[in-house]
Amino acid sequence: MSIKETFFVNGENLLKKIKEIIAEGNVTKISISDKSGKEIMSFPVTLGVVGVVFAPIFAAVGALAALLTECKITVEKRKDDTPPPSDTAKEEGTVIEVK
């Protein structure tokens, strides 16, 4: 089972946020949509992939950032089998706005 999180970012912070999300390590898929919800780009994130493989993706995301003023990033993460502590439990579909 997976958890989906949505982030709203402006174009200049898009690449930075994508790199942060990939660095977390438990991400399986990232989708980028414009502010109206139309999906522009979607790519899987595989375990053990070296940074050289992400270079073309980062270049494409950088080009998108120049064109978009505001966008939505949807991140699909693997749900661990062990439940998180109750004080830090995450709800599915959490929306976080980053400006």
C-alpha positions as CSV (number, residue, x, y, z in Angstrom):
1,M,0.0,0.0,0.0
2,S,1.2,3.5,-0.6
3,I,0.6,7.0,0.7
4,K,0.2,10.0,-1.5
5,E,1.2,13.5,-0.4
6,T,0.7,16.7,-2.3
7,F,2.9,19.8,-2.2
8,F,2.2,23.2,-3.8
9,V,5.3,25.1,-4.8
10,N,6.2,28.0,-7.0
11,G,8.4,27.5,-10.0
12,E,11.6,28.7,-8.5
13,N,11.4,26.2,-5.6
14,L,10.3,23.2,-7.8
15,L,13.8,21.6,-8.5
16,K,14.9,22.1,-4.8
17,K,11.7,20.4,-3.6
18,I,12.0,17.5,-6.0
19,K,15.6,16.9,-4.9
20,E,14.5,17.0,-1.2
21,I,11.7,14.5,-1.9
22,I,14.1,12.1,-3.7
23,A,16.6,12.3,-0.8
24,E,14.0,11.0,1.6
25,G,14.4,7.6,0.0
26,N,11.0,6.0,0.5
27,V,9.4,7.6,-2.6
28,T,8.2,5.4,-5.5
29,K,6.7,7.9,-7.9
30,I,6.6,11.7,-8.4
31,S,4.0,13.6,-10.5
32,I,4.2,17.3,-11.4
33,S,0.9,19.1,-12.4
34,D,0.2,22.7,-13.2
35,K,-2.1,24.8,-10.9
36,S,-5.2,23.7,-12.8
37,G,-4.4,20.0,-12.1
38,K,-3.2,18.9,-15.6
39,E,-0.3,16.4,-15.2
40,I,2.8,17.7,-17.0
41,M,5.4,15.1,-15.9
42,S,5.5,11.9,-14.0
43,F,8.4,9.6,-13.2
44,P,9.2,6.6,-11.1
45,V,11.8,6.8,-8.4
46,T,13.7,3.4,-8.0
47,L,15.8,2.3,-5.1
48,G,19.5,2.2,-5.7
49,V,19.4,4.6,-8.7
50,V,22.5,6.7,-8.9
51,G,22.4,10.5,-9.3
52,V,23.7,10.3,-12.9
53,V,20.3,8.7,-13.9
54,F,18.4,11.6,-12.4
55,A,20.4,14.3,-14.3
56,P,18.1,14.3,-17.3
57,I,15.0,14.4,-15.0
58,F,16.5,17.3,-13.1
59,A,17.2,19.2,-16.4
60,A,13.5,18.6,-17.4
61,V,12.3,19.7,-14.0
62,G,14.5,22.8,-14.2
63,A,13.0,23.7,-17.6
64,L,9.5,23.3,-16.2
65,A,10.3,25.5,-13.3
66,A,11.2,28.3,-15.7
67,L,7.8,28.0,-17.4
68,L,5.5,27.4,-14.4
69,T,4.6,30.0,-11.8
70,E,2.9,27.6,-9.4
71,C,2.6,23.8,-9.6
72,K,1.5,20.8,-7.6
73,I,3.8,17.8,-6.8
74,T,2.2,14.5,-5.9
75,V,4.5,12.1,-4.2
76,E,3.7,8.4,-3.8
77,K,5.5,6.7,-0.9
78,R,5.7,3.1,0.3
79,K,3.8,2.6,3.5
80,D,5.9,0.8,6.1
81,D,4.5,-2.3,7.8
82,T,5.2,-0.9,11.2
83,P,2.8,1.9,12.4
84,P,4.4,5.2,13.2
85,P,4.3,6.6,16.7
86,S,0.9,8.1,17.4
87,D,2.2,11.7,17.9
88,T,3.8,11.7,14.4
89,A,1.2,9.7,12.5
90,K,0.6,11.0,8.9
91,E,-2.8,11.0,7.3
92,E,-3.1,9.8,3.7
93,G,-3.5,12.7,1.2
94,T,-1.8,15.4,3.3
95,V,-1.6,18.7,1.6
96,I,1.4,20.9,2.4
97,E,1.8,24.3,0.8
98,V,5.4,25.6,0.3
99,K,5.9,29.1,-1.0
